[in-house]
Amino acid sequence: MLSIKAPGAVRTMMISFRRGDYIIEELQELLKKEGVDAALITSGIGSFDICKMHTITGTGLPPKDRYFTLEGPIEVGSLHGSVAGGDPHIHVVVHDTAMDKLYVGHLEPGTRCCYRVELGLIVLEGVKTKRVTDPETGLIDIMEA
């Protein structure tokens, strides 16, 4: 286990995406503009008209993922994650309302806001992080930079 403490203050932000905004891409631009390296995505709600995501497909190593796209009215039940090295990693629970199916997974670029998506961000000032892939297992971890 790794525990990283923020030596300075924390900064909080409420972010509201508008219709047609691409979630990952717009968030990456904001993080770069604001100089955010490490943060916690504490909550999120909203709706998508395109949801690109991936899920794990087994428990073996290296991990194997399944990528897929949902289209149509998608209700966001939960959105949480982290930012390391300025790059967001977001997990979602969504409801494909047309198919009446729930999905849980990792949000991917190309996901688009339908009406509104709101999320909370806690910026860890003074913390520098990066994501590192273990060459033996293929697992990705957050490390202090």
Buried (B, 14 or more C-beta within 10 A) or exposed (E): EEEBEBEEEEBEEEBEBEEEBBBBEBBBEBBEEEEBBBBBBBEBBBBBBBBBBEEEEEEEEEEEEEEEEBEEBBBBBEBBBBBBBBBBBBBBBBBBEEEEEEBEBBBBEBBBBBEBBBBBBBBBBEBBBBBBEEEEEEEEEBEEE
